[in-house]
Amino acid sequence: MISATRRWLRRNRSTFAISFGVLGVGYIAGQYVLSKISEARERMTSDRIARENLRRRFQQNQEDCTFTVLALLPTAAENILDALPVENITHELQQQKAERLGRSVGASELAPSERSSGTPSVTEDDGRSLSSFQTESFLHTSQLAGSTSADGENSSPKPRKTKAQLWTELKISSITRSFTLLYTLALLTLLTRIQLNLLGRRNYLSSVVSLASYQPNDSTISLENHDDDKAEQTYGNDFDTNRRFLTFSWWLLHRGWRDIMEKVEVAVKEVFGPLNPREDVSLERLSSLIVEVRKKVEGTTEEERRTQKWLPYLLPPLDQEDYVLHESGMSSTPPSSSPSSSDFPLPDPTSSTTVASHGQAPTTSTSATALPTSPLLRRLLDETSDLIESPPATHILTLLLDTLFSHLTDHVLRVQAFKIPLPTPSSPSERITEILDVSDAAASKAKLATILAVISRQAHAIGNGVPNEYVQAMEGVKQVEAFAAVVYSSHFEVEETVRDDGVRIEEEIRKEDERVAEEVAKVENETLARGTVSGVVGATWGIWDSVWGRVVGGGEAAITG
């Protein structure tokens, strides 16, 4: 029995060897496949967490942009309200009206029959117009203090303006003030989006690189302070540089708006100057007049709007950067030549000296010594200037202005001045009724004085409204988020960095930077031309993740931090 078993095993030993070999190879292959599947699952989970983390950071950054605009806007609004004191003009008109009424009392007592036979249309129109200015309006505190102090100091009588002159000044000032606030709000939104997204991108890159350079095998505890490491400051963790960079919005809040106001005022005088305050104006005509003002400010043709230079309103020239840092409290040493606020030379966007001072090296000796000493700050300012002058930024600014002026005309003036309710269609029959009533709405008219009263009150709503309906209206422009995503994920500028394993990644990232810029520009041009945003955002996330995957060199899990 035993010998028969031995002979059977001897005859089939090759079969058993092959069988055990096949089973062993199958087991090893199965374990290898399972390990690869587990790695792929972990990688997919890590990528998903990384994308969600990036999206969360991006969305939080956009919310910070909105809160920053709301915090900075009252500063510009106060300066603009002080420069154009519409309420003071209204107060002077009311004083003249009271004097005329006082003089008319004696005449009415002497000749009551003549008063009853006269036409009171002019007086009644003036009263209704002035009361509409007075209703829901108020004198700014600084304006009231300035007017009372001026009356106390100037004892000598100054020449009084006529009623026609006051109404003309009131008309130009009220429209210029609100339009200047709209332009300032749009420019402040664009500048804040660019600044905070540049810093958010650099801070995220800093966290990725610091986590990628972390060695999990190192079990030692280090108590050294690495807050001043060059790599972290290079990628955006230099707190002092970030503060200096953000304070350059001081230029728009205290200087740039003046140049905007002058340009808007010239356009308003040309368009609204011939109109009489008692004239009836339809909503359609008012919209066309506002469009004419915008054409004179922004440009008549598409090419003029695309080449419009907005940089001098947003950032100072090179020879005034030290002055801005000193005035904003970021520099303790005063600049060599600090102009006063009253005689500050405003830049001319069309002059060659202004363009050269923003885009090229200055030729004066003063500007040569006024450059910021930090290379990182210089790089951030140069990149901000390039983004502001780019065609996508001009396109986004036009969309923001379209939204703001549309909200003022089609929502506020439509309801408050023309008494036309907003359309709220909820059924096909209501939509048909609305279409039939469009002609009636377009034909409805209002006194220009009534329109001016609403526009004058809206200046306070634009600058100090809580909640600010104009900022909320801009939040609905989805192209702004697409532009922010492009800024957040393109034009990577990385200093030479060496990982602990001795592999230099500078050249790799520079090459990736060029490819990212080309792909983002191509996708942006295609999708923005069609008016869609999802393509830009989606392509941006994909390009962004591919870049970080190459930066960390296989350490995808580091991004999840």
PyMOL commands that set and color helices and strands:
alter all, ss='L'
color gray80, all
select helices_A, chain A and resi 2-11+13-83+86-110+112-117+121-134+141-153+163-212+230-235+239-272+283-298+302-306+311-314+318-327+352-359+365-368+375-388+391-416+428-436+438-443+448-464+469-475+478-489+506-530+534-552+556-560
alter helices_A, ss='H'
color red, helices_A
select strands_A, chain A and resi 280-282+445-447
alter strands_A, ss='S'
color yellow, strands_A
deselect
rebuild
show_as cartoon
